[in-house]
């Protein structure tokens, strides 16, 4: 019940409105304001004002009972949710046009730290959802599980998706398998870059750490990191993993870059 109330409030109802609406739905028949107050916990002093707001938003209807007392009937939940979705989508489309007109140019490109793994994945979801041209990811299966639906939706709307995968993941866009294991790094690195203009970079291990940036220079470098890693995966397929391993074990230039004697 608490989840229902919280979600109704996120969609625009006040606390009292959500309680009154749930009481109407649960009653299964028209009831008066006194009954709504008794069933919902909304104070009697405000219940009729609350019901009036529900009527005004179309979430409930007034009925005249046999004794001319006013009773209330809820809009069925499916109809209410459909209406809320239409209103929400309409507001989003209106804001898509209106908001950019009032946004000031930033004085500096945004970079901020992400406090934990949940915040990092939530911000990564934002980057995935905002991509319109291309999307680059370097990711492990554990984090891809959270991002998978958004990445699939991006591919379906025509975004060019490239994923360097540290393990087995669902094939979405162009996937390049990496042979590294967790112990090689001590953490699971994640890089998510949308349209080469914003990026999330971080790691998951004993603790999670990361940053979000809208600095195009940093985002471009992050995208190039994923692109170069993907190119190396293609090269390994062409020449063979054993030959590539031999190069990395014997070539002086590669050894120097890897910091190996």
LUMKOLDREN-911706 format. One record per residue (C-alpha): residue number from 1; residue in one letter; x negated, y negated, z negated. Coordinates in steps of 0.02 Angstrom, whole numbers, plus 50000, padded with zeros to 5 digits. Each point is the difference from the previous one (the first is absolute). Layout:
seq:type:xx:yy:zz
NUM:A:X:Y:Z
...
This chain:
seq:type:xx:yy:zz
1:X:50000:50000:50000
2:X:49859:49880:49957
3:X:49921:50031:50170
4:X:50166:49957:50086
5:X:50014:49838:49903
6:X:49820:49951:50036
7:X:50017:50032:50186
8:X:50163:49901:50011
9:X:49911:49854:49916
10:X:49856:50011:50123
11:X:50129:49983:50138
12:X:50068:49839:49928
13:X:50128:50042:49864
14:X:49979:49928:49826
15:X:49988:50117:49851
16:X:50183:49972:49954
17:X:50057:50018:50181
18:X:49911:50167:50021
19:X:50074:50066:49837
20:X:50175:49944:50047
21:X:49988:50075:50174
22:X:49939:50168:49932
23:X:50144:49999:49875
24:X:50125:49971:50142
25:X:49924:50140:50105
26:X:49998:50121:49852
27:X:50181:49962:49954
28:X:50070:50077:50160
29:X:50154:49887:49991
30:X:50040:49814:49987
31:X:49965:49932:49826
32:X:50020:49831:49918
33:X:49867:49886:49929
34:X:50022:50065:49823
35:X:49964:50178:50058
36:X:49851:49942:50101
37:X:49927:49914:49847
38:X:50031:50153:49891
39:X:49923:50122:50125
40:X:49853:49893:50056
41:X:49943:49906:49847
42:X:50023:49833:50088
43:X:50062:49874:49868
44:X:50186:49964:50009
45:X:49961:49815:50003
46:X:49911:50018:50168
47:X:50080:50153:50079
48:X:50126:49904:50105
49:X:49866:49881:50063
50:X:49894:50152:50043
51:X:50144:50085:50090
52:X:50033:49840:50095
53:X:49821:50002:50064
54:X:50021:50180:50057
55:X:50159:49952:50092
56:X:49912:49851:50079
57:X:49860:50109:50067
58:X:50127:50128:50063
59:X:49945:50137:49881
60:X:50172:50010:49915
61:X:50180:49956:50034
62:X:50138:49929:49892
63:X:50164:50095:49989
64:X:50161:49951:49915
65:X:50060:50136:49883
66:X:50179:50044:49957
67:X:50001:49872:49858
68:X:49923:49865:50108
69:X:49835:50028:49909
70:X:49847:49987:50112
71:X:49907:50162:50027
72:X:49840:50030:50096
73:X:49947:50130:50128
74:X:49819:50019:50061
75:X:49943:49999:50179
76:X:49948:50182:50029
77:X:49811:50025:49973
78:X:49963:50050:50180
79:X:50088:49845:50066
80:X:49911:49891:49872
81:X:49829:50069:50047
82:X:50035:49977:50185
83:X:50051:49820:49969
84:X:49845:49968:49892
85:X:49889:50073:50136
86:X:50077:49888:50133
87:X:49983:49847:49891
88:X:49821:50044:49953
89:X:49949:50033:50180
90:X:50081:49838:50055
91:X:49905:49901:49868
92:X:49835:50083:50047
93:X:50024:49956:50183
94:X:50046:49821:49958
95:X:49848:49982:49888
96:X:49887:50077:50132
97:X:50034:49844:50103
98:X:50021:49871:49863
99:X:49857:50040:49880
100:X:49854:49978:50122
101:X:50063:49824:50035
102:X:49970:49947:49819
103:X:49839:50095:49965
104:X:49847:49889:49980
105:X:49836:50057:50075
106:X:49897:50084:49863
107:X:49852:49902:49934
108:X:49904:50163:49981
109:X:50026:50178:50056
110:X:50079:50107:49866
111:X:49897:50132:49909
112:X:50058:50075:49837
113:X:49961:50149:49891
114:X:50123:50144:49980
115:X:50017:50053:49819
116:X:50036:50185:50020
117:X:50040:50141:50122
118:X:50186:49962:50006
119:X:49968:49817:50044
120:X:49873:50051:50131
121:X:50118:50122:50087
122:X:50145:49877:49991
123:X:49891:49867:50085
124:X:49942:50128:50128
125:X:50183:50037:50039
126:X:50025:49813:50031
127:X:49855:49998:50123
128:X:50067:50153:50091
129:X:50176:49925:50009
130:X:49933:49835:50066
131:X:49895:50073:50141
132:X:50064:49959:50174
133:X:49853:50040:50116
134:X:49877:50119:49920
135:X:49971:50090:49837
136:X:49837:50077:49937
137:X:49992:50115:49850
138:X:49862:50096:49912
139:X:50094:50105:49875
140:X:50011:50161:49900
141:X:50153:50114:49996
142:X:50047:49945:49824
143:X:50024:49819:50053
144:X:50065:50042:50174
145:X:50146:50089:49916
146:X:50060:49830:49937
147:X:49965:49909:50164
148:X:50058:50133:50123
149:X:50178:49939:50030
150:X:49943:49821:50029
151:X:49861:50054:50118
152:X:50122:50109:50098
153:X:50121:49854:50013
154:X:49859:49889:50062
155:X:49956:50125:50136
156:X:50183:50013:50051
157:X:50014:49811:50024
158:X:49850:50003:50117
159:X:49855:49960:49883
160:X:49835:50080:50055
161:X:49954:50108:49849
162:X:49824:50067:49967
163:X:49967:50105:49844
164:X:49835:50069:49934
165:X:50060:50140:49887
166:X:49898:50073:49856
167:X:50099:50162:49999
168:X:50155:50074:50081
169:X:50138:49875:50035
170:X:50151:49994:50115
171:X:49958:49951:50178
172:X:50057:49819:50018
173:X:49924:49896:50138
174:X:49817:50042:50033
175:X:49924:50101:49858
176:X:49813:50031:49980
177:X:49946:50131:49873
178:X:49858:49956:49882
179:X:49896:50138:49922
180:X:49951:49906:49842
181:X:50058:50066:49831
182:X:50043:49906:49841
183:X:49836:50046:49915
184:X:49900:49914:50137
185:X:50065:49829:49946
186:X:50066:50022:49823
187:X:50165:49922:50051
188:X:50130:50002:50139
189:X:49977:49846:50108
190:X:50152:49920:50080
191:X:49998:49869:50138
192:X:50161:49937:50080
193:X:49991:49861:50131
194:X:50149:49923:50089
195:X:49978:49903:50163
196:X:49819:49963:49948
197:X:50067:49856:49895
198:X:50034:50077:49828
199:X:49926:50148:49909
200:X:50000:50102:49840
201:X:49835:50079:49949
202:X:49976:50101:49842
203:X:49962:50166:49919
204:X:50082:50132:49893
205:X:49898:50098:49873
206:X:49999:49998:49810
207:X:50070:49825:50021
208:X:50072:49909:50151
209:X:49928:49838:50067
210:X:50034:49897:50154
211:X:50034:49834:50084
212:X:50124:49928:50124
213:X:49942:49870:50124
214:X:50079:49895:50136
215:X:49829:49934:50052
216:X:49988:50047:50185
217:X:49811:50018:49993
218:X:50010:50127:49858
219:X:50147:50089:50080
220:X:49903:50011:50164
221:X:49851:50077:49911
222:X:50115:50126:49914
223:X:50078:50045:50168
224:X:49827:50020:50078
225:X:49950:50117:49858
226:X:50147:50114:50042
227:X:49969:49984:50188
228:X:49817:50046:49983
229:X:50040:50148:49888
230:X:50130:50060:50126
231:X:49872:49981:50141
232:X:49878:50107:49900
233:X:50134:50134:49982
234:X:50023:50001:50190
235:X:49812:50012:50024
236:X:49991:50148:49880
237:X:50133:50090:50103
238:X:49905:49967:50162
239:X:49824:50051:49946
240:X:50049:50122:49863
241:X:49997:49978:49811
242:X:49839:50101:49980
243:X:49905:49889:50123
244:X:50066:49843:49916
245:X:49946:50068:49830
246:X:49827:50032:50072
247:X:49988:49820:50058
248:X:50048:49934:49830
249:X:49875:50117:49918
250:X:49851:49960:50112
251:X:50019:49834:50090
252:X:49894:49866:49910
253:X:50120:49859:50044
254:X:50152:50093:49934
255:X:49907:50054:49845
256:X:49952:49819:49964
257:X:50181:49941:50019
258:X:50058:50138:49884
259:X:49869:49953:49871
260:X:49917:50170:50006
261:X:49809:50025:49996
